[in-house]
C-alpha cells in the first residue's frame, strides 16, 4: 500500500516540478487523488509522517538559538497576531452562521473561538520546506518566520495542556533540572559519533528517545521535546553537519506527512465550500503579519517575505479539530474542512513564495512609505570600501576562495553572507565579511559596486545564485562574474545568463586535489 502511495507522490511531484512549482504541491495532490479513488491512510504512513515532523522540529532546533526568541520583533508580533487573528476568524465564522450556511449553523461562540484559534496558526512544516528550498533559513526574514512559528508552538502546547487536562508531571521538573547538567555528556557523545552512518543514527536517538519520548513521559508535547533537544545541540560545532546528515531522511518522511493530509480528508461539497469561504480571509491574516512585524523596525522586504512564508494554515488545525470532534464540540466534517483549507493555502503559498522577490520589487515604492525610520543593525546600509573582489556565500567553498585570494590581495577581497552567527565567526578570524542578502533587491541599491571588478557566487543553493545574478545584472554591474554549481545543467543555465566562468565542485574537486598533491610533492604550483 505504501509503495502505491509513494509512487503516486513521485509521479505527481515530478509533473509539478516540470511546471517550475515546488514538488510539495504534487505530494498534496497525490493524497487527494488517492483518496478520491478509494484509498485511506495507513498506520505505517501516519507513523512515517509523525516521524518526519519530529525530525523536522529537531533540525529546526539545531539551527535555533534561544536568544532569537527574546527579540521583540519575534515574540511581540507572534503574541499579538494569535489574539487578533483568532478574533478575526471566529467573528467571520459567527457571521457565516448568521447566514445559515451548512456546517456553520451549529457552531457556538466557544466552538467558533476554538476553530478561529486553529486557523490563526501557520504551518511550521511548510515554512521550513520553503525556506530550505530557497536557501533562506539563515536570512533575517527566515529567522523571524521560524521564531514566530516557535512561539506559536509554545502557545499550542499550553492550549493542549489546558483543553485536554494533560498537565506536566513531576518528571517534567526533573527534565528541566537534568538536561542542562548532562548537556556536556551529550556533546562528548556527538563529537565521538564522527562523520559516518552513526551521525544520523545519533540524531534519530536523541530526537525520538531523549526528545520525543522523554517529554511525552513527562506529560509534555513530544514534538516540543525534539525541538528543545535540538536547541541544546545548536551551539555545538557539529550541529550543522548533524542537520545535513538527517536532511534526506526528513524530506522523505515529510512526503508521508503531505500525503496524509489529502488521504485523511473526507471530501464533500459542503466541506469544500466551507474551506473555500475560510480561505478568503487568509489575505487579512497575511496583512496582519506584515503590519505587526513592520511596526518592530523590520524593513518592508523582511516583513513581506516573512508574511509570505507564513501565508498558510497549519496542520495544527487538524489536531485542534480532532480534539473538538472527539468531544462532540464540532461535527467530524470539520476535519475535512481544515484539511482542505490547509491544502489550498499550501498550493496558493508555494508560487507566492517563489515569486516573492518579484512581488516586492513591484510593491517596493508603496511599501517603503510605511517603513520605520529606525533600522535594525542587521538591515543597515552596506559599505564595501576598496573591495575589488566580492564573494557571496561564506560557507566552505566561499571561505576557501576568500583565504586563497587574501594571501595575495588581503585588502581587496570581502565576503557576504546572510547568517549573523557565521559573520561573527568570520570576523573573529579577521576576515572582512559583511551581513547582507544577495537576493535582496534593496541590497544592490544600498551599495556602490563601481570599484568591484569580480563577483564570485558561492551560495549553497542554485536558486540563490540565480537570483543574485539577476539582481547583479539589473544593478548595472559590468565586471567579471563566476559561480559554483552542483551539476552540468546548472552550469549551462548560469553560462546562458552571462556568467563568465562556472565551477562544478563535484567534478573539479579531483583536479583541485591533484594540484594540491603536485604542489606538495614537487614544491611548485601547476
N, C-alpha and C positions, 0 to 999 in steps of 0.2 A: 504493500500500500504506500509506504513512504517513498519507494522508488518511483511510483507514479506521480506523487506529489512533487518531488524534486525535479523530475524530468519535465513536468509541465512548467515548473518555475523557470527552468533553464530556457525552454523554448520561448516563453513569454518575455523573460528578461532579455534574451538575445534580440528579439524583434524590437523591443522598446529601445535598446541600446543603439540599434541601427537608425532610429529616429532622433538620435542625439539627446535622449532623455535618460534619467537615472534608471538602472535596472530595477530599482526598488518598486517602481510603478508596475513593472511587469510581474513582480512577485505578488503584489496585491491583487492584480488582475487574475493571476493564476488561481489564487484562493477562491475568488468569486466564481470563476469558470468551473472549477472542480465542484463547488457547492451546487451550482445550477444543474450539473449532470448527475447529482445524487451522492457525491462523496461527503463524508464528515471527518472532522479532525479526530486523530487517534491519540491515545495516551502517550505513545512514543513521540509523536510530533510535538505535543504540548510540552513534554519534558525537554525536548531539544530547544523549543522556543524559550522556555524558562531559563535554561542553561545559557542561552545566548544573551538574554537580558542581564543575567547575573554577571557574566564575563564583561559585558559592556560597561556596567557600573564599576566593576573592579578596575578596568583600564582607564575609565574617567578619573577615578581616584588616583591612579598612578601619575596623572598629569595635573593634578589639582593641589593647590596649596591652601591651607586653612585661611591664611590672611586675605586671600582673594574674596572670601565670603564676607569679610568685615568691611569691605569698601561700601560707602554709602550708595554709589551708583549701581550696586548689585542688590543688597538686601532691601533698600527702600523701594525701588520700583517693583521688586518681586512681591513685597508685602502689600503695597497699595493696590497693585494690579489684581491680586487674589480677591480682595474685598470688592473693588469696583466691577470687575468682570463677573463675579458671582451675582452681584445685584443686577447687572445688566441682563444676563441670560435668564435669571429667574423671573425678572419683570417681563421679559419678552415671552417666556413660556406661559405666564399667567395671562398675558394679553391674548395669546393664541387660544387659550382655554375659553376666553370670553366669546370667541367666535365659533365655538362648538366644533373645533377641528378634531378629527379622530386621534386617539392616544393622549390628547391634551386635556380633555374634559374631565377626566377622573383624577387629575393631579391636585393636591392640596398645596397650600403655601409652603409647608415643610418639605414636601417632595420636590416642589419646584426649586427651592433653595438647594436641595441636595443635587439635583440634576444640573443646576446652574454652577454649583461648585465643581462638578465633574468636568464641565466644558470650559472652566476657567484655566485649566492646566494645559500645558503644551508638551509635546512628546520628546522625551529625552532620546529615545532610540532614533527618531527621525533626525533631530538636530545634530546628533553626533555623526550619523552617517553622512549628512550633507556637508558638515564641516570637514570631515575626514576626506571625502571625495574631492573637495576643493583645496585641501591642504591648509585650512584656516583655523585649526584647533588652537594654535598659538597666537592668533591675532587678538586684538583687543575686543572686537565685536564677538569673536568666538568665545573668549573668556567671560564676557558679560552674559552671553546667552547661556553658557554652561552654569555660571554662578546662579542665575535666576532659576534655572531648572533644578539645581541642587536645593535651593531654598524651597521650591515647590515640593520636592521630595520630602523635605522635613515637615512641611505642612501636611502632606499626605500621611506620614507616619502618625502624626498627632491625631488626625481625623480618624484613622483606622483604630487607633487605641481607644478613642472615646466612643466611637459608634459601635464597636464590637465588644466593648467591655474588656478587651485584652490589654492589660497593663503590664509593664515590665516587672519581673520578679526580682528577688534578691540577687540572682546571678548577674543581672544587668549591672548592679553596683560593683560586683566582682570584676566584670569585664572592664568597667571604667577605670578601676584601680590597676588591674593586672596588665592590660595592653601596653601602657607607657613603660612599665617596668621591664617587660620581656622584649620590647622592641629591639634592643641591641642583639639579642639572640636571633631574632628574625633576620636582622641584617647580616649576621655571620652566615646563616643558612643560605641566604640569597647570594652572597659573594662566593660561597663554596659550590653553588649549583652550576657554575661555569657558563658555557655558551651552547651546549648541545640540547638533546631532547629532554634533559632533566629540567631545563629552564621553564618551558611551557607547562610541564607537569607540576613544577613548583607553583605556578600561577593557578592551576586548577585546584591544588590542595588548599592554598590559602584563601582563594576566592570562595570555594564551596564549603570547606570544612571549618576553617578558622573564622571565615567571614559569615557566610550564609547560615550554616547550621548552628554555630555558636550563638548567633544573635537570635535565631528562632527559638532556641532552647531558653534564652534569657527573656523571652516574651517581647522581643523587638522584631522589626521587619528584616527578613533575611537579606533582601537586596540592599538595604541601608548598611548592613554589616559588611557586604562585599565592597561597597563604596568606601567605608571608613578604613577597612584593611588596606585598600589601595592607596588611600591618602597617607596612611602610616608609612608606606614604602616610597611615597613620592620623592622625598629628599635623597633617596639612595641613588648613587651614580649609575646603577644598572636598571633603574625604573623604566627608562625609555626602551632599553633592549628587551626587558620583560614584556612591555606592552606590544612591541613588534612581534615577539615570539607567539603571542596569543591572537594576532590580528586575523589570520586566515581561519582559525577555529571559530572565533567570534563571528566573523562575517558569514560563514557557512551556517552556523546555528541561528543567526538572525533571519536567514531566509525562512526558516521554520516559523519564526515569530510573525513575519508578514503573511505567510500562508494561513496561519491560524485565524488571523483577523477576518479574512474572507470566508474561510471554511466554517467558522462559528456563527456567521451572520444568518439569521432566519429572514431571508428576503421576502418581503411582502410589499404591495403597492403602498399601503399606509405607512410602513416603516421608511420606505424610500422617500415618500413625500415629506414626512416629518423631518428626516435627516436633511433634505434639500432646503427646507424652510430654516432650520437652525444654522446651516452653513452660511446663510445670507448675513448673519450677524458677525461672522468671522472678521470682516474688514474693520469693524469697530474695535474688536479685541486687538487687532494689529496696531491700529491707530493709538490705542491706549498704551501699548508697549512703547511706541515711538515717542509719544508726548512725555511719558514718565521718565524714560532714560534720557531724553533730551534736556529735561529740567535739572539733571545732575551733571551738567557740564560736558556731556559727551557731544562730539561733533555730529552733524546731521548724517553723514555717511555711516558712522558707527551705530547710531541709533536705528537707521533704516535697515542696515544689514542684520542687526540683532533682531529687529522686529520681523523681518522676513524669515529668519531662521526659526522663530517661534510662532510662525503663522500657520498653526495647525491645532487640532485637538489631540488629546493624549490617550494612549491606551489605558491610562489610569481611570478614565471614564468608564471603561468596561468593568473594572474592579468595583467602582462605586455602584454601578447599576446592578451588578451581580449581587452585591450586598443588599441593595434595596429590593431586588426581586426575591431574594431568599427570605426576606422579612415581610413580603407581600405589600411593600410600600408602593411599588410600581408593577405594571404587567411585564411579563418576560419579553414582550416585543421591544421594550426599550433597550434591551441588549443589542438587538439588531439595529435600532436607530443609531445608537452610539457607534457601533462597528462601521456602519455605512458612512456616518458623518466623519469619523476618523479617517477612513479610506479616501473619501472625497477630498479632504483637506490635504492629505499626503500627495494626491495626484495634482492638486492645484499648486501646492507649495513647491514641488520639485522644479518645474520650469521657472517659477517665480525666483527661486534662489539661483538658478543657472543664469538668469538674465539680470541679477541684482545690480551689478555694476553699470550696465547699460541704462537701467531704470534710474539709477542715481544721477547719472550724467544728464539725463533729460529733466530731472526734477531739481537739480542742484541749485539753480538760481532761486527757485521758490523756497526750498527747504532751508537754505543758508540764512534767510531772513529771521528764522526763529532760533538760531544757534545762540548759545550763551557766549558772551564776550570773553569770559574767563575760560581758559583751556586747561585740560589735564596735562601733566608732564609728558604723558605718552603721545600727545597729539599736537605738540608744538612744532613750529617750522623747523626744517632740517637744514643744517649747514654742512656744505661739502668742502669748504676751504680750498686747498690747492690740489684736490684729488684729480688724478688723471685716469685711474682705473677703478671702476666701481663693481663690486661683487655682490650680487643679490642671492641671499641664501647662505648662511654661515653654518651649515652642517659639516659633515666630514669632508665632502668634496670642496665646498667653498672655503673651509678653513685651510685645507691643504693647498689650494690655489693661493690663498692670501699669504701663507707662510713662505711659499716659493717666490712669489713676486716681491714680498717685503725684504727678502735677502738682498735683492738688487736695487729696489726702489722703495725704501721704507717709508718715505714721506708722500708717496704718490698713490697709494692704494688705500681704499676704505671698503668696509663691508657693511651690508644692510641686512637686517633680519627683523621678523615680526615678534619674536619671542623675547619678552623682557628678561627672563631668567638667563637665557642664552647670551643676551647682550652684556649682562653683568659679569658672567664668567669670562667672556672675551676681553672686556675692559680690564678686568683684574689681571689678565695676562699681557696687558699693554697693547692690545690690538685696537686700531681705530675702527670701531664698529658702532653704527647708529641704529636707532629703533625707528622702523618705518615699514609700511606695507607697499610692496611694489605694484600690487594690483589696484591700489587706491588712486583714482584719478586726481584727487587733491594733492597727493604726494608730488606729482610731476608739476603741479602748479606752484608748489611751495619751495622748490629748489631751482638753483641755476646750474645747469649741467653744461654750460657753454665751454668750460675748460676740460670736461671729461672727454677722453679720447677712446676709451674702450669700456664696454659694459659686458660683464660675464653673468649669465643667468644660470645659477646653480641651485635653484629651489627644487625640493624633492618631488613635487607634483608637476606633471607635464602641463596641466591646465593653468598652473600658476605662471610658468614660464611663457606660455602663450599669451595670457592676459597681460603680463608685464611688458611683453614685446609689443603688443598692440598699443599700450599706453605710451611706451617709449617712442614709437613711430609717430603717434599723434602729437607728442610734445615737440617734434621737430628735431630730434637727435640725429646727427649725421655722422657719428663716429662708427667704430667697429663694434660688432655685437657677436658674442659667442655664447653657446648654450649647451647644457648637458641634455641627454636623452637616455631612455632605457632601451628603446627598440628602434630598428631601422625606419619604420613607418613614421615614428615621431621625429626622427632626424629629417626625413623628407618634408614633413609639414613645416618644420622650423625653417628649412632652407628656402621653401617656396615663399615664406613670409619675409625673406630678406636677411636671415641670419648668415653672417659671413663664414662661420665655422661651427660645427657641432661636434660633440664628444660623447660617444656611446661608451659609458664607463664599464658596461658589462663586457663589450667586445675588446676594448682597448686597455683593460686592466692588465692583461698579459703582457702587452708591449711595454707598458709602464714598469712592470716588474722586471722585464728583461733589461730595460735601460738602467734600472737601479742596480741590478746584479753586475752588468757590464762596467758601470762606473766604479763599483766597489772592487772588482777583480783587476781591471786594467788602469784604475786610477785616473780615468778621463771620461768625460761625458760623450755620448754619441748623439 
